[in-house]
Amino acid sequence: MEGVQALRDRFWRGLQDQFGDRIVLNGPATQRLPNTLNVSFVGKVGADILGQLSGVAASTCSACHAGRIEFSPR
């Protein structure tokens, strides 16, 4: 899983480089699953962001929020 963690961390650094302070890591920076990256895009709709990232498979919300687009209160 160290290789998976390294890929996750590389992806996170790339997102930070591209979006700067417009992206926030959700949860602790350490003590997290090696295969999971949970982020928020500040003031942006996640689907719009994902449309700009080629080669990325991700979910922008949980199934219980399907059909609605609302910014989180964060």
ZIQUIHU-V362614 format. One record per helix or strand. SS is the DSSP state (helix for helix, strand for strand). FROM is the first residue (numbers start at 1). TO is the last residue. If there is no record, write none. Layout:
BEGIN
ss->SS from->FROM to->TO
ss->SS from->FROM to->TO
END
This chain:
BEGIN
ss->helix from->2 to->22
ss->strand from->23 to->25
ss->strand from->39 to->41
ss->helix from->46 to->51
ss->helix from->63 to->65
END
